[in-house]
Amino acid sequence: MSLKVPWSRPLVYAKGRQVMRGHDVEAWQARLVQLGYAIAVDGRYGEASAAATRQLQADRGLLVTGCVDKTTHANGGQDRGAAGEGTPAVQDVSGGEDAGEGDDRIEAAE
């Protein structure tokens, strides 16, 4: 199954900075969960989302940045190889992201 949401913007997390939010973040998180990464789907691109993205990048031989750029989005949107090849076992990369509400695309960091 591929990622249904087209790439719209880079998703970036920097500790102590604003947290990116939105439907595109939620779609990326849902895809990570579908690929076997254990994170919350809360629409906030925080520490846990960046950690799961770094793991996906490492697993797929991409430059490991934790940022969702076009290359990462394209590679995360495709299933890899035969049964289980290129797809990690379920990994808990949760980092304690707080669930947020609202439709704001950026939220001030606490």
Buried (B, 14 or more C-beta within 10 A) or exposed (E): EEBEBEBEEBBBBEEEEBBBBBEBBBBBBBBBBBBBBEBBBBBBBBBBBBBBBBBBBEBBEBEBBBBBBEBBBEBBBEEBEEEEEBBBEEBEBBBEBEEEEEEBBEBEEE
